[in-house]
Amino acid sequence: MSLWVIAECVAAPGQHDRLRTALEAMFEPSLDEPGCLAYQAYIDPNDPARMVIVEEWTGPQALAEHFTTPHFRHVEQVLGQILAQPLIIRKLVAAPTI
């Protein structure tokens, strides 16, 4: 069963370009991970400081492994310096059909 992740970021004033660069650097290495099925960024058209990453993973273990990779640890450090508020990570699974 797929695990969907929605990561919400809000850059501190003047840091939205740095946020975009940091998140763009995550695409290729994340998509190369065996458990990553999708990885896409979205920008709020009304607020360029607000970005959302939508990810699909094969399951919780794949996501746990992602959190240990060098590219994730690096972006985590960068985000700690440039975000206006803490990163919000939501984990979702498909609802059962009725």
VEXZA-14216 format. One record per residue: residue number from 1; z, x, y of N, C-alpha, C, O, CB in turn. Coordinates in steps of 0.1 Angstrom, whole numbers, plus 5000, padded with zeros to 4 digits. Glycine has a CB too. Layout:
VEXZA-14216
NUM:Z:X:Y:Z:X:Y:Z:X:Y:Z:X:Y:Z:X:Y
...
END
This chain:
VEXZA-14216
1:5000:5008:4988:5000:5000:5000:5000:5009:5012:5008:5018:5013:5012:4990:5000
2:4991:5006:5022:4990:5014:5034:5003:5012:5043:5009:5001:5043:4978:5010:5042
3:5006:5022:5050:5017:5022:5060:5010:5024:5073:5003:5035:5075:5028:5032:5057
4:5011:5015:5083:5006:5016:5096:5017:5021:5105:5028:5017:5104:5000:5003:5101
5:5013:5030:5114:5023:5035:5124:5017:5033:5138:5005:5036:5141:5026:5050:5122
6:5025:5028:5147:5021:5027:5161:5031:5035:5169:5043:5032:5169:5021:5012:5166
7:5026:5046:5175:5034:5055:5183:5031:5052:5198:5020:5054:5202:5032:5070:5179
8:5041:5049:5206:5039:5046:5220:5045:5057:5228:5057:5061:5227:5046:5032:5223
9:5037:5062:5238:5041:5072:5247:5039:5068:5261:5029:5062:5265:5033:5085:5243
10:5048:5073:5270:5046:5071:5284:5049:5084:5291:5060:5090:5290:5056:5060:5290
11:5038:5090:5297:5039:5103:5303:5048:5102:5316:5048:5092:5323:5026:5109:5306
12:5055:5113:5319:5062:5114:5332:5051:5115:5343:5040:5118:5340:5071:5127:5332
13:5055:5112:5355:5046:5113:5366:5038:5126:5366:5044:5137:5366:5053:5110:5379
14:5025:5125:5368:5017:5137:5368:5014:5144:5355:5008:5155:5355:5023:5147:5377
15:5019:5138:5344:5017:5145:5331:5007:5137:5322:5006:5141:5310:5031:5145:5324
16:5000:5127:5326:4992:5120:5317:4980:5128:5312:4976:5126:5300:4986:5107:5324
17:4975:5137:5319:4964:5146:5314:4969:5155:5303:4963:5157:5292:4957:5154:5325
18:4981:5160:5305:4988:5168:5294:4991:5160:5282:4990:5165:5271:5001:5175:5300
19:4995:5148:5284:4998:5139:5272:4985:5137:5264:4985:5138:5252:5004:5126:5277
20:4974:5134:5271:4961:5131:5265:4957:5144:5257:4953:5143:5245:4950:5127:5275
21:4958:5155:5263:4954:5168:5256:4963:5170:5244:4957:5174:5233:4956:5180:5266
22:4976:5168:5245:4985:5170:5233:4982:5161:5222:4981:5165:5210:4999:5168:5238
23:4979:5148:5225:4976:5138:5215:4962:5141:5209:4960:5139:5197:4977:5124:5220
24:4952:5145:5217:4939:5148:5211:4939:5159:5202:4932:5160:5192:4929:5151:5223
25:4948:5169:5204:4950:5180:5195:4955:5176:5181:4954:5184:5172:4959:5191:5201
26:4960:5164:5180:4966:5159:5167:4955:5153:5158:4957:5152:5146:4977:5149:5170
27:4944:5148:5164:4934:5141:5156:4929:5148:5144:4931:5144:5133:4923:5137:5165
28:4923:5159:5146:4916:5166:5135:4926:5171:5124:4924:5168:5113:4909:5178:5141
29:4937:5178:5128:4946:5182:5117:4953:5170:5110:4955:5171:5098:4957:5191:5123
30:4955:5160:5117:4961:5148:5111:4951:5141:5101:4955:5138:5090:4966:5138:5121
31:4939:5139:5106:4929:5133:5097:4926:5142:5085:4921:5137:5075:4916:5131:5105
32:4928:5155:5086:4926:5164:5074:4937:5163:5064:4936:5168:5053:4925:5178:5079
33:4948:5157:5067:4959:5155:5058:4955:5146:5047:4949:5136:5050:4972:5151:5065
34:4959:5149:5034:4954:5140:5023:4959:5125:5024:4951:5117:5020:4959:5146:5010
35:4970:5123:5030:4975:5109:5031:4971:5101:5043:4975:5090:5045:4989:5109:5030
36:4963:5107:5052:4960:5101:5065:4946:5093:5063:4936:5099:5060:4959:5111:5077
37:4947:5080:5065:4935:5072:5064:4928:5069:5077:4916:5067:5078:4938:5059:5057
38:4936:5069:5088:4931:5066:5102:4941:5072:5112:4953:5072:5110:4929:5051:5104
39:4935:5076:5123:4943:5082:5134:4935:5080:5147:4925:5087:5149:4947:5097:5132
40:4940:5071:5156:4932:5068:5168:4941:5066:5180:4952:5060:5178:4924:5055:5165
41:4937:5071:5191:4945:5069:5204:4939:5058:5212:4927:5056:5212:4946:5083:5211
42:4947:5052:5220:4943:5042:5229:4951:5044:5242:4963:5048:5242:4946:5027:5224
43:4944:5042:5254:4950:5043:5267:4951:5030:5274:4941:5022:5273:4942:5054:5276
44:4962:5027:5280:4963:5014:5287:4954:5015:5299:4955:5024:5308:4978:5012:5292
45:4944:5006:5301:4935:5007:5312:4941:5005:5326:4935:5008:5336:4924:4997:5310
46:4953:4999:5326:4960:4996:5338:4970:5007:5342:4976:5008:5353:4967:4983:5338
47:4973:5016:5332:4983:5027:5334:4979:5039:5325:4983:5039:5313:4997:5022:5330
48:4972:5049:5330:4968:5060:5322:4979:5069:5317:4977:5077:5308:4958:5069:5330
49:4991:5066:5322:5003:5074:5316:5008:5068:5303:5016:5074:5296:5014:5074:5327
50:5003:5056:5300:5007:5049:5287:4997:5050:5277:4985:5046:5279:5011:5034:5290
51:5000:5057:5266:4991:5058:5254:4998:5053:5242:5010:5054:5240:4986:5073:5253
52:4989:5049:5232:4994:5044:5219:4985:5051:5209:4973:5051:5210:4993:5029:5218
53:4991:5056:5198:4984:5061:5187:4986:5051:5175:4997:5047:5173:4989:5076:5183
54:4975:5047:5169:4976:5039:5157:4971:5047:5146:4960:5053:5145:4967:5026:5159
55:4980:5048:5136:4977:5056:5124:4978:5047:5111:4986:5038:5111:4987:5068:5123
56:4970:5051:5101:4972:5045:5088:4974:5056:5078:4967:5066:5077:4959:5036:5084
57:4985:5054:5070:4988:5064:5059:4989:5058:5046:4990:5045:5045:5002:5071:5063
58:4987:5065:5035:4987:5060:5022:5001:5055:5018:5002:5047:5008:4982:5071:5012
59:5011:5059:5025:5025:5054:5022:5035:5062:5029:5032:5072:5036:5027:5054:5007
60:5048:5059:5027:5059:5066:5034:5059:5081:5031:5063:5088:5040:5072:5059:5030
61:5056:5085:5019:5057:5099:5015:5046:5107:5024:5049:5118:5028:5054:5101:5000
62:5034:5102:5025:5024:5108:5033:5029:5110:5048:5026:5120:5054:5011:5101:5032
63:5035:5100:5053:5040:5100:5067:5051:5110:5068:5052:5118:5077:5045:5086:5072
64:5060:5110:5058:5071:5120:5058:5066:5134:5058:5071:5143:5065:5081:5118:5046
65:5055:5137:5050:5049:5150:5050:5043:5153:5063:5043:5165:5068:5039:5151:5038
66:5036:5143:5069:5030:5145:5083:5041:5151:5093:5038:5160:5101:5024:5132:5088
67:5053:5145:5092:5063:5149:5102:5068:5163:5100:5075:5168:5108:5075:5139:5100
68:5064:5170:5089:5068:5183:5086:5057:5194:5089:5060:5206:5088:5072:5185:5072
69:5045:5189:5093:5034:5198:5096:5036:5206:5109:5043:5201:5118:5021:5190:5096
70:5030:5218:5109:5031:5225:5122:5025:5218:5134:5031:5219:5145:5024:5239:5120
71:5014:5211:5132:5008:5204:5144:5017:5193:5149:5018:5190:5161:4994:5199:5140
72:5024:5186:5140:5033:5175:5144:5045:5181:5151:5050:5177:5162:5038:5167:5132
73:5051:5192:5145:5063:5198:5152:5059:5204:5166:5067:5203:5175:5068:5210:5143
74:5047:5209:5167:5043:5214:5180:5042:5202:5190:5047:5203:5201:5029:5221:5179
75:5035:5192:5187:5033:5181:5196:5047:5174:5199:5049:5169:5210:5024:5170:5191
76:5056:5174:5190:5069:5169:5192:5076:5176:5203:5083:5171:5212:5077:5169:5179
77:5075:5190:5203:5081:5198:5213:5074:5195:5227:5081:5194:5237:5080:5213:5210
78:5061:5194:5227:5054:5192:5240:5058:5178:5245:5061:5177:5257:5039:5192:5237
79:5058:5168:5237:5062:5155:5241:5076:5154:5247:5078:5147:5257:5061:5145:5230
80:5085:5162:5242:5098:5163:5247:5099:5168:5261:5109:5165:5268:5107:5172:5238
81:5089:5175:5265:5088:5180:5279:5080:5171:5289:5082:5172:5301:5082:5194:5279
82:5072:5162:5284:5063:5155:5293:5064:5140:5293:5058:5133:5301:5049:5159:5289
83:5072:5135:5284:5074:5120:5283:5084:5115:5293:5094:5122:5296:5077:5116:5269
84:5081:5103:5299:5091:5097:5308:5102:5090:5301:5113:5088:5307:5083:5087:5317
85:5099:5087:5288:5109:5080:5280:5107:5084:5266:5096:5089:5262:5108:5064:5282
86:5117:5082:5257:5115:5087:5243:5103:5080:5236:5100:5068:5239:5128:5084:5235
87:5097:5087:5228:5086:5082:5219:5091:5071:5211:5102:5072:5205:5080:5094:5210
88:5083:5060:5210:5087:5049:5201:5077:5049:5190:5065:5049:5191:5086:5035:5209
89:5083:5049:5177:5075:5049:5165:5078:5036:5158:5089:5034:5154:5077:5061:5157
90:5068:5028:5155:5069:5016:5148:5062:5017:5134:5050:5022:5134:5064:5003:5155
91:5068:5014:5123:5062:5015:5110:5059:5000:5105:5068:4992:5105:5070:5023:5100
92:5047:4998:5101:5043:4984:5097:5036:4984:5083:5029:4994:5080:5034:4978:5107
93:5038:4974:5076:5030:4972:5063:5024:4958:5064:5029:4950:5072:5040:4973:5050
94:5014:4956:5057:5007:4943:5057:5017:4932:5052:5024:4933:5043:4994:4943:5048
95:5016:4920:5059:5024:4909:5055:5018:4903:5042:5006:4903:5041:5025:4899:5066
96:5026:4897:5034:5021:4891:5022:5013:4879:5026:5016:4872:5035:5032:4887:5012
97:5002:4876:5019:4994:4864:5022:5001:4852:5017:5008:4851:5008:4980:4865:5015
98:4998:4841:5025:5005:4828:5022:4996:4820:5013:5000:4809:5009:5008:4820:5035
END
